[in-house]
Amino acid sequence: MEFLCKNTGELLEIAGKIISMAGTKKVFAFYGKMGAGKTTLIREICNYLQIGQEANSPSFAIINEYSRNNGEPVYHFDFYRIKNETEAFDLGYEDYFFSGYYCFIEWPEKIESILPDEHCKIMIEDHDGIRKIACLF
């Protein structure tokens, strides 16, 4: 499935479609160049899921935990700064990825071999201000 996004005002609707189409899958891997809009899309998905605070990139913390209005946690990872998969093991990634709660992962290229088999792949490309969002469920 592909979406073309001409402005950020369209992202909440796209976020809802992504969550709906994913069904029971809860782990999402976001691919795209720096500045492609990974964090912005994740922020809108979190808005759709009704988290109680604004989602921000966990660039330095590596992981942010948010709470949905129903109390369920949502995990947001940014693996850009890790050097190898061992660092993901040190974070206890299994506890998050296999928790049954939503996990949104930026820079999954760094940890591809440890991603769960059942995950959604979201690829974002920027073409002169129009974002192409391709989803593999």
Disulfide bonds with the S-S distance in Angstrom:
none
